[in-house]
Amino acid sequence: MSAHGPARPLSAHAAGPLTGQADVPGDKSISHRSLILGALAVGETRVTGLLEGQDVLDTAAAMRAFGAEVTRHGPGAWSVHGVGVGGFAEPDQVIDCGNSGTGVRLVMGAMATTPITATFTGDASLRGRPMGRITDPIAQFGAAAHGRKGGRLPMTIVGAAQPVPVRYVTPMPSAQVKSAVLLAGLNAPGQTTVIEAEATRDHSERMLAGFGAEIVTETTTEGRVITLTGRPELRPQTIAVPRDPSSAAFPVCAALIVPGSDVLVPNIGLNPTRAGLFETLREMGADLTYENERLEGGEPVADLRARFSPDMAGVEVPPDRAPSMIDEYPILSVVAANASGATRMLGVKELRVKESDRIDAMARGLEACGVRVEETEDTMTVHGLGAGQVPGGATCAARLDHRIAMSFLCLGMATRKPVTVDDAGPIATSFPIFETLMCGLGARFAEG
Ligand code: S3P
């Protein structure tokens, strides 16, 4: 769905202590993949804990358009009757992926080696994002893409009639690109190989193996070399989606900056390809502990406990950590504003092509709230003012970006004057219960 209705301004006022338990929704990356791989398996995949954010709902609609039967049975409980690898039908309508880069890029990959044609579009944010990073590799499989100038949506993909397997070195660290290539490789005969210099989130590899595909990952001097054998019969699975560490980041970081807070965020996956933020916060001196550490479905999981941390100090976040916390820099920059000294974030140019240019969005909003920020194409430095010292009192643009909206609302819980976001609507793409959950902990929001 491309439009979410009229802009809905929302203000965050200084909050009393945030206390209690924050049950955040299911992981967005894993939710998308459950639906797509479920649609490519033969038979019924059952999913619990699915994130029912708009991004994932749009992927569910896309899978229906390609011929899968996707049914909601109750909150978070879904089933997908798959059509098998190579079994996608040609959609008779335009596929609208709304705000979701992950949705559109993975689905484009998944259909690129089937001889059907599909046209994709999205909201104004998604229509501005680069798709060349997907159309380049799928062209090597034999697919053709016809989009707007600069490789932008709307775009029509003509799937390869006789796909060939590829060996592809990802030009940027991107789990979306890696996953699109692997999904395209499913319907190419022989072995498709993706090589990534830096490890990105590995949910696709784990889930493909779970569905019975032959997939091998080796670590070499080139980086991670992932080889998939094409044309498997994927076996339907029962999937319990873990809670999303990228959503957990918001109550965790809000607790660190709001005086007196003590918040428990249970059951969060700490897969090393996703946990970079928590490592960084601990380096800054955050009172963030892992309780009840355990393994669930082969993934490290813990309950996170975050307490107000008045003495956090700025750090340098190394570039090689970026892939493991790529979605968390906006909220990290809010914590950095409440720490003493500078936090330097290196190797972050991918932030410029997310739902918005996240470096620019955070820099402009933080400056409006009284925080000094320096930026280059590939770095962002936030000059922290210390706990409770950020003036606030500004309206920040959300730019159709859920994480920007949530970051500024968390900032406003700890500023001297309220912080307003011009549109809280985009939050529904990934964290539809954000406002209820945060208010349950003690946050104070006001419309307008
Ligand atoms: C995602 C990968 C990341 C991330 C996005 C989800 C995924 O994007 O920012 O929110 O599920 O594969 P990139 O692959 O473009 O870094």
Boltz pocket constraint, residues with backbone or C-beta under 6 A from the ligand:
constraints:
  - pocket:
      binder: B
      contacts: [[A, 28], [A, 29], [A, 30], [A, 102], [A, 173], [A, 174], [A, 175], [A, 176], [A, 177], [A, 179], [A, 201], [A, 326], [A, 327], [A, 350]]
      max_distance: 6.0
